[in-house]
């Protein structure tokens, strides 16, 4: 894939040319780590979100210690679309499916992951334990994945080596940093995932 990928698509197409490669990607992670925000930041079409208000009975399960302004949660999926402007006549189109962050929606996660080419696992270093279940689901799905640390301003410093050791990541699994609120940073994370997916398929085919 050309390294000089435009960060801003030349257009926001209302349709996808039939010859464009379609890539299904999962955006996973724990509750409130920034999955919905990332998809909103990059989608070239109006992103779809299926959310419900947080309620008192769910307070023990859906902790908002670090996200006090969060009043809703994804209960089915988020969806967005991004065309990567690579200069090719038929640029690849990414279909982004954000999964629920809670383990009680495991069946929804498995349904969304069906047929996916890769997964972006978002990690919040203020509460990394919240993404362990999502990491387990990603690994069991067998799809190539990238771990993206969402750099919250008040997150503690943890070296990449410590993060890799804590998650027991394989050497071939990329670990990157991003800001889910920033469009360019989020696109960079998705480009890193697409490159890893392509590299993995090439290695497996060799």
N, C-alpha and C positions, 0 to 999 in steps of 0.2 A: 504494500500500500504506500502511495506517495507520502513522504514525510511532510510535504508542504500542503497540508489540508486546510482549506479555508474554514475559519471559525464561524463565519456568518454565511449561511446558504445564500446563493444569489437570488433565490426566490423561495417563497413558502408555498409549495405546490398543493393544490386541492386534490390532486390525484397522483398516483404513482405509475410511471410508465411500466408496461408489462414486462419489459426486458431488464428492469433494474433488479439486482440481487436483493432479496429480502432477508434480513437477519433478525431473528427473534432473540431478545436479551431479557434476562431477569434482573431486576434491581431488588436485592434482598438485604436483610439486616433486622436488628431488633426494633422494638417500639420506640418511635421518636428519634431515630438516628439521622433522618434526612432523606429518606427514599422519595417521598412525595415532593419535597422541595427540589430535589435534583431533576426529577422528570418535568416538573413545572418550568424549571430554569432553561431546559434545552428544547422542549417540544416546539416544533414548527406549526403544529395545529393546536387547537384548544385541547388541553389535556383533560382526560377523563379521570374522575376520582369518585370512588364509592366510599363515603365516610359516614360515620355515625357519631353523635355527641358522646363524650365521655360521661359516665354516670357514677354516682356514689358507690354502687355495688362493685364496679370494676376498679375502684381506686386501689385495692390491695394488689391487683394484678398489673394494672397499667400505671406504673410510677411516673409521676411528672416532676420529680425533685429537680431535675435539670432542665425541664421544659415547662415551666409554670404557666406559660401563655397557651399551651396546647389544650384545645377544648374538644378535639375530635380525633378519631383514629380510622385508618383504613380497615374495612371489614371484608372487602372482596379483592379489589385491585386498583391500581393506578395504571393509566395507559397514556403513552405519548409516542410521537414519531419524530425522527430526525434523519434528514438526508445528508450524508457526508459528501461535501463538494470536493471530490478528488481530482477534478479535471476530466474524468472519464465521461464518455457520452451517456452511459447509464450508471450513475453513481449508486453505491449501496445505500439502502434505506433501512434504518434501524427501527424496529418495533420494540418499544420499551414497556415491560410489564412489571409494575411495582407490586410486591407481595405484602400481605399483612405481616406485622412483626411479632405477633403473639402465637405461641405454640397451639392454642386452641383452634387456630385456623389452618392447621397442618394440611387438611384435605384440600383446601383452596390452594395452598402453596403448591402441592403436588400436581393439581390440575393445571395451574398456570405454567409450571415448569415443563410440561409435556411438549416435546419438540423444540425446546430452547437450544440455541447454539452456544450460549455462555451465560455467565452470571457475574454481576458486580455486587460484591458483598460490602456494605457500608458499615464502618466501625466507628463508634464513639468511645474515645479513650477515657472518658469520665465514668463509663459503665460498660466496659467491654463484655462482661458476663452476659449482658442482654442480647448479644449477637451470637452466642455460642450455639444455641439451638438452630438458628438460621444457617450457620456454618455447617452444622451437621447435616442439615437437609440438602445444602448445596453439594457437599462432598458425596452424599449417598446418591444424588442424581447423576453423578458421573460427568457433568458438563465442565468444560474449562472455566475457571473463574479467576477474578482479580479481587484482592482485598483493598478497599479504598478507605483510608482513615479520613473521616470528615473533621477538618481542623476547626473545632470550636474554640473561640478565644480563651475560654477559661479551662480548657482541657490541660491535664498535667503533661509534662514532657516525659515521653517514653521513647527510647531509641527504637529504631526499626528492628534491630537485632532482638530486643526484648519482646517486641510485638510478635515477631516471627516465632520466637521460642514459646511464647504464651499460647499462641494458636496452633503450634506444631505444624507450621506450614511447610510444604514440600519446597525444595530449592527452586523448582520450575514455576511456582506460583508467584506472580508479581505482587508486590506490596507498594502501593502508591499513596499519595496524599491529595486531597481535593477540598474545595469549598463548595458544598452543594448549592449554596445561594448564588454562586458566580457561574454564569453561563459558560464562559471560556474554560474555566477550571473543570466543570462538569463534562464538557465535551472532550477535554483532554483525557479524563478518566475513561470515558466510553471508547475513545480511540485506542487507549492502552488495552482495553478488554478485547476489542476487535482484532488487534494485532496478535494478542495472546491466543485467541481462538484460531486464527489462521496458522500461527506457528505450531500449535498443538496438532491440528489436523494434518499439516505437512509432515510433522515428525511421526505421527501415527501411521501415515501412508507410506513412509519411507521403508 
